[in-house]
Amino acid sequence: MVARTLRTALDNNANAKALIKPGEQEGKAHYKLCFPKANKRWVVKPINKKKSYQFLSDLVSQVISCVEQGNAVPLQPHVQLPRNVASKQAPTKAEATQQHHSRFNR
């Protein structure tokens, strides 16, 4: 799961936003103007560039070179998390049901 999350972050960073080509506003983000019917006002939305997967081949080649050189990162030990992070002891279901008040049942 950690590896997938990190790969997703790298993918997002590599394919973030399209920048305007050289010219007067070079390097600024590129937006389009839209008028959604739901809120009935003009908004701008960023235009993303076409997705590229070039970062994956670069990443794989760097990982292979690290492994060949013996610089592989060791696996992290499994962390034992507590079963519940609540600050108070949970009530029984019967107590919770009895204390429950609905705003519709008065």
Order of alpha helices (4+ residues) and beta strands (2+ residues): alpha-beta-beta-alpha-alpha
